[in-house]
Amino acid sequence: TMDALAQARNRALNLSPKITDAFAKRAEMEQFINNIKGIDDPDLGTNGNGEDLNYENNNFADKLKTAIKIMNYNADTQVITLGTGGLGGWDDHNDAENYLSRMDRLFRALRSAVAHIRQVGKIGKINIMVMGDFGRGLNLNSANGWDHGNLQNFFLLGGRNYFNTPGVVGQTTVNATGSANRLYSVPESGTYWFEPLSVAATIYSIYGITNSEVLTGNQPVIAPPGNPLIKS
């Protein structure tokens, strides 16, 4: 087989055993994937308002459902990163009305994911962090969209074994630039704020990585004054 020939070549060239081992790992990964595929989809029922909690039939919901299955099935999996492919793009420089339906689909999928986590008994152990890769401005531009700016939301779901619940944190004020399309928000004096890399620092801290400043530009973990996010 091609695997056997490749392994023989690696041995003949005295290459790292890790390269040879990769072929065996590929077989293990294939079996792992098949095992995940074999797990039945959860029946999540309805909530107290009679709303269906089951995952909708779209690409993003399928990815999120698979991620929760993996986190529940495989204790060695610590972090899974997902994009939102299947919901459409987020480069909303125009037609902001499309943002509403996209956010609605996003949070319906997240609601299903939380119900899924609760059903498998991991609501305290699995957490979901939701953020974008950069910020937007406050007001609509002339094309009814948002240009790049410094405003961004961060949502944290689940993980109550690890996290306190500080609620809504931070206050901002609008900083006028003289241009109708370029208003910015800035933190009010004394209010709490953090950079996006603090999200990464927080994740690293949970898993005991003590030198995360190498990866996060010395940004600290998320820790609102008087109510730290991470439980001690």
LINFENWO-V301332 format. One record per backbone hydrogen bond with DSSP energy under -0.5 kcal/mol. CO is the residue of the C=O (numbers start at 1). NH is the residue of the N-H. Records with the same first field share a line. If there is no record, write none. Layout:
BEGIN
CO->NH  NH
END
This chain:
BEGIN
1->5
2->6
3->7
4->8
5->9
6->10
7->11
8->12
9->13
10->15
11->14
16->19  20
17->21
18->22
19->23
20->23  24
21->25
22->26
23->27
24->28
25->29
26->30
27->31
28->32
29->33
30->34
31->35
32->36
33->37
34->38
36->39
42->44
45->53  54
47->50
51->47
56->58
58->62
59->63
60->64
61->65
62->66
63->67
64->68
65->69
66->70
67->71
68->72
69->73
70->74
73->75
74->77
76->78
84->87
90->92
91->93
92->146
95->98
96->99  100
97->100  101
98->102
99->103
100->104
101->105
102->106
103->107
104->108
105->109
106->110
107->111
108->112
109->113
110->114
111->115
112->116
113->117
114->118
115->119
116->120
117->122
118->121
122->125  126
123->159  160
124->161
125->127
126->159
128->157
130->155
135->149
136->151
141->144
143->95
144->96
145->141
147->137
149->135
151->136
155->130
157->128
159->162  163
162->231
164->166
171->188
173->186
174->176
175->184
179->182
183->138
184->175
186->173
188->191
195->198
196->199  200
197->201
198->202  222
199->203
200->204
201->205
202->206
203->207
204->209
205->208
208->210
211->214
212->215  216
213->217  218
216->219
222->229  230
224->227
229->164
END
